[in-house]
C-alpha cells in the first residue's frame, strides 16, 4: 500500500494497480499470494451470537464504494487512531469475502481507516455472506445507528434502498428505529438546490434551517435564504417567518389577529396527530388551517387518518392515543 504525507487522509487509503505490480515483482504467483493471505487469517474467538471473529491483514481489506458514508472528518479519525494504538479495535468490523481472496467492508470503514493511521497490521473482523441488498441495508443501519452519516448522506442511502431494493419508508423506519415522518423529512432534503445541500453536508447549514427551505421552489431565493442562515446567522424560527412571508406576500404581517390559547393548542394537537406541520392563519372566528404533506405517502396517511375520524367519530385525542399504541 502506498502512503503519502501532506496530501490529506484519503491518500493513505488508495489501492492502485502499482501495488499489485510491486507484489508481483517479488516473484510470487497469484496463487501464492492468495495462499499467503489465507495463512494470515487467524481465529481469535466467537462472539455471543456464535460469529467467528478473525484477525485479518489490513492489506487484504478494501472499502465498499457504495457505502453511504463518504466523508470522514480528519480530527475524529485521528482521535480514534490514537485510541486504537492504546486499546486496539474493540468492536470487529464486518466484511464479505470476494472472489479474489480479499475482503470488502460492510460495516466499520472508519475503524479500518483509523487502524491504518495507527500503523496496525491486522484488524478483528467477522465475515458475512450477504447479498447486495443485505449489504446496502446493513451499511445504512450501522451508520445511522451510530449517527455517523450527515443528513444528506442518510437521505441518499434511503433513496437508494427505495429505488433499487424497493423498500418503503415504513420499512426503512423500522430498520433504523426511527419514525416514518423522520425518514420522510430527511428524504425531502434531496429536493434542495445542490449548493444548499452542500452547505448541509459541510455542517454550514443545520437540518432545521434546511427543512424550512425545501418549500421554496425558486433556486435563487432558496440560496439567498440559505446564505442568510449559514452558520446560524439567523434562527430557524426567524427563517420560518421569512419563508412564510415569501410564500404568502399578501399576508399583512403588521395586522396580526389574536389567536386564543385554545386555538393554538388545537393546532399543536393536530400537528402531533398527523405527524406533520400544521399552521393556522386567522383567529377563532375566521381563518385557514394548513396541513403540510411532503410525499404521496404523507398525503395518503393523512387521508386515511381523516377517514378513521369520520367513520369512527373519533376526536383528535382519541386518534393520538391510537397512534401511541401503534408505536
C-alpha positions in Angstrom: 0.0 0.0 0.0 1.3 3.4 -0.9 1.2 6.0 1.8 1.6 9.7 1.3 2.2 12.7 3.6 0.8 16.2 3.2 -2.0 15.1 0.8 -4.8 14.5 3.3 -6.1 11.3 4.8 -7.6 10.0 1.6 -4.1 9.5 0.1 -3.4 6.9 2.8 -6.3 4.7 1.7 -5.8 4.4 -2.1 -5.2 1.0 -3.6 -3.6 1.2 -7.0 -2.5 -1.1 -9.8 1.1 -0.2 -8.8 0.6 -2.0 -5.5 -0.2 -5.3 -7.3 2.8 -4.8 -9.6 5.1 -4.3 -6.6 3.9 -7.6 -5.1 4.4 -9.4 -8.3 8.0 -8.1 -8.6 8.8 -10.2 -5.6 8.2 -13.2 -7.8 5.0 -14.6 -6.2 2.3 -16.0 -8.4 -1.3 -15.1 -7.9 -2.0 -18.5 -6.2 0.9 -18.0 -3.8 -0.4 -14.5 -2.9 -3.9 -15.9 -2.2 -2.3 -18.7 -0.1 -0.3 -16.3 2.0 -3.5 -14.3 2.6 -5.3 -17.3 3.8 -2.5 -18.0 6.3 -2.8 -14.5 7.7 -6.4 -15.2 8.8 -6.5 -16.2 12.4 -9.5 -17.1 14.5 -9.5 -15.1 17.8 -12.8 -16.1 19.4 -16.5 -16.3 18.9 -18.9 -13.6 19.9 -22.2 -14.0 21.8 -24.1 -14.8 18.6 -21.7 -17.5 17.5 -19.9 -15.5 14.9 -16.2 -16.3 14.4 -14.0 -13.2 15.0 -11.0 -13.4 12.7 -7.8 -11.4 12.6 -7.4 -10.1 9.0 -4.5 -8.4 7.4 -5.4 -4.8 6.7 -3.9 -5.0 3.2 -6.4 -7.7 2.3 -9.4 -5.4 3.1 -10.9 -2.7 0.9 -13.9 -0.3 1.4 -17.3 -0.6 -0.3 -17.5 2.1 -2.9 -21.3 2.1 -2.5 -21.3 2.6 1.3 -23.5 5.6 2.3 -20.8 7.4 4.2 -18.5 9.4 2.0 -16.9 12.0 4.4 -14.6 11.1 7.2 -13.6 14.1 9.3 -9.8 14.2 10.0 -9.8 15.1 13.7 -12.2 12.4 15.0 -10.4 9.9 12.8 -7.0 10.7 14.3 -8.6 10.6 17.8 -9.9 7.1 17.0 -6.5 6.1 15.7 -4.8 7.2 19.0 -7.4 5.2 20.9 -6.7 2.1 18.8 -3.0 2.4 19.4 -3.7 2.1 23.2 -6.7 -0.2 23.4 -6.9 -1.8 19.9 -10.1 -2.2 17.9 -12.8 -3.1 20.5 -15.6 -4.0 18.0 -14.8 -6.1 15.0 -15.6 -4.8 11.5 -18.0 -6.8 9.2 -16.7 -7.9 5.8 -17.6 -10.1 2.9 -15.1 -12.3 1.2 -14.6 -11.5 -2.5 -13.6 -13.9 -5.4 -10.0 -12.5 -5.4 -9.5 -13.6 -1.8 -9.8 -10.0 -0.5 -12.5 -8.7 1.9 -14.9 -5.9 1.3 -16.0 -3.8 4.2 -19.7 -4.0 5.0 -19.6 -2.1 8.3 -16.6 -0.5 10.1 -14.7 1.5 7.4 -13.9 4.2 10.0 -12.3 1.6 12.3 -10.4 0.2 9.3 -9.1 3.7 8.3 -8.1 4.5 11.9 -6.3 1.2 12.2 -4.2 2.1 9.2 -3.4 5.5 10.7 -2.5 3.7 13.9 0.0 1.6 11.8 -1.7 -1.7 12.8 -1.1 -4.7 10.6 -4.4 -6.6 11.3 -7.9 -5.9 12.5 -10.6 -8.1 14.1 -13.4 -8.9 11.6 -16.5 -11.0 11.1 -17.0 -12.5 7.7 -20.6 -12.5 6.4 -22.1 -14.0 3.3 -24.6 -11.2 2.4 -26.5 -10.3 -0.8 -26.1 -6.9 -2.3 -29.4 -5.9 -0.8 -28.3 -7.0 2.7 -25.0 -5.2 2.3 -26.8 -2.0 1.4 -29.2 -2.4 4.3 -26.5 -3.3 6.9 -24.3 -0.4 5.8 -27.1 2.1 6.2 -28.3 0.8 9.5 -24.8 0.6 11.0 -24.1 4.2 10.1 -27.5 5.6 11.1 -27.5 3.8 14.5 -24.1 5.3 15.2 -25.2 8.7 13.7 -22.1 8.7 11.5 -23.9 10.0 8.4 -24.7 13.6 7.8 -28.4 14.2 6.8 -27.8 14.3 3.1 -25.8 11.0 3.1 -28.5 9.4 5.1 -31.2 10.6 2.7 -29.3 9.4 -0.4 -28.8 6.0 1.2 -32.5 5.8 2.0 -33.4 6.8 -1.5 -31.2 4.0 -2.9 -32.8 1.4 -0.7 -36.2 2.6 -2.0 -35.3 2.8 -5.7 -33.0 -0.2 -6.1 -34.3 -2.6 -3.5 -38.0 -1.4 -3.3 -38.0 -0.6 0.4 -40.9 1.6 1.7 -40.4 4.5 4.0 -42.1 2.5 6.8 -39.7 -0.5 6.3 -36.7 1.8 6.5 -38.1 3.5 9.6 -38.5 0.1 11.2 -34.9 -1.0 10.3 -33.3 2.1 11.8 -35.6 2.6 14.7 -36.9 5.9 13.6 -40.5 7.2 12.9 -41.7 7.3 9.3 -42.1 11.1 9.4 -38.4 11.4 10.3 -37.5 9.3 7.2 -39.8 11.4 5.1 -38.4 14.7 6.3 -34.8 13.5 5.7 -35.6 12.5 2.1 -37.2 15.8 1.5 -33.8 17.4 1.8 -32.8 15.8 -1.5 -35.2 18.4 -3.2 -32.9 21.2 -2.1 -30.8 23.2 -4.6 -27.4 21.3 -4.9 -25.4 24.2 -3.4 -27.7 24.3 -0.4 -27.4 20.6 0.0 -23.6 21.0 0.0 -24.0 23.5 2.9 -25.9 20.8 4.9 -23.2 18.2 4.1 -20.5 20.6 5.3 -22.3 21.4 8.5 -22.7 25.0 7.5 -26.5 24.8 7.5 -28.5 23.0 10.1 -31.2 20.4 9.3 -33.8 22.7 10.9 -32.9 25.5 8.5 -32.8 23.2 5.6 -36.2 21.8 6.3 -37.6 25.4 6.1 -36.1 25.9 2.6 -37.5 22.7 1.0 -40.8 24.5 0.2 -39.0 27.4 -1.6 -39.1 26.4 -5.3 -37.1 29.3 -6.7 -33.4 28.3 -6.6 -32.0 31.8 -6.3 -34.4 32.7 -3.4 -33.6 29.4 -1.7 -29.9 30.1 -2.0 -30.4 33.6 -0.7 -32.2 32.4 2.4 -29.6 29.6 2.9 -26.7 32.1 2.8 -28.6 34.3 5.4 -29.0 31.3 7.7 -25.5 29.9 7.0 -23.5 29.2 10.2 -26.6 30.0 12.3 -26.6 33.7 11.4 -30.4 33.7 11.9 -32.5 31.2 14.0 -34.8 28.6 12.5 -37.8 30.5 13.8 -36.8 33.7 12.0 -36.1 31.8 8.8 -39.6 30.1 9.1 -41.2 33.5 9.3 -39.2 34.8 6.3 -40.2 31.8 4.2 -43.8 32.1 5.3 -43.8 35.8 4.3 -42.2 34.9 0.9 -44.8 32.3 0.2 -47.7 34.5 1.3 -46.8 38.0 0.2 -50.4 39.3 0.6 -50.5 38.5 4.3 -50.4 41.6 6.4 -47.6 41.0 8.9 -48.3 44.2 10.8 -52.0 43.3 11.3 -51.9 40.1 13.3 -55.1 38.8 14.5 -55.1 37.4 18.0 -55.4 33.7 18.5 -56.8 32.2 21.6 -54.8 29.7 23.7 -57.5 27.1 22.8 -56.9 27.6 19.0 -53.1 27.3 19.4 -53.5 24.1 21.5 -55.8 22.6 18.9 -53.3 23.3 16.1 -50.5 21.8 18.1 -52.6 18.7 18.8 -53.3 18.3 15.1 -49.6 18.6 14.3 -48.8 15.8 16.8 -51.6 13.6 15.5 -50.8 14.0 11.8 -47.0 13.9 12.4 -46.5 16.9 10.2 -46.6 20.7 10.3 -50.0 22.3 10.9 -50.4 26.0 10.8 -53.3 28.5 11.1 -53.9 31.9 9.5 -56.6 33.9 11.2 -58.4 33.8 14.6 -61.1 31.9 16.4 -63.8 33.4 14.2 -62.3 33.1 10.7 -59.2 31.8 9.1 -57.5 28.9 7.4 -55.7 25.8 8.7 -52.8 24.4 6.6 -51.7 20.7 6.9 -48.4 20.1 5.2 -47.5 17.0 3.3 -44.2 16.3 1.6 -44.7 13.0 -0.2 -47.6 11.0 -1.7 -47.2 8.6 1.3 -47.7 11.6 3.6 -50.9 12.6 1.8 -52.3 9.0 1.8 -51.6 8.7 5.5 -53.3 11.9 6.4 -56.3 10.9 4.2 -56.6 7.5 6.0 -56.5 9.2 9.4 -59.3 11.6 8.4 -61.4 8.7 7.2 -60.9 7.0 10.6 -62.0 10.2 12.4 -65.1 10.4 10.1 -66.1 6.7 10.3 -65.4 6.2 14.0 -66.4 9.7 15.0 -63.2 10.0 17.0 -61.7 13.1 18.5 -58.1 14.2 17.8 -57.2 13.0 21.3 -58.6 9.5 20.5 -56.6 9.3 17.3 -53.4 10.4 19.1 -53.9 7.6 21.7 -54.3 5.1 18.8 -51.0 6.3 17.3 -49.3 5.9 20.6 -50.5 2.3 20.8 -49.2 1.6 17.3 -45.8 3.0 18.1 
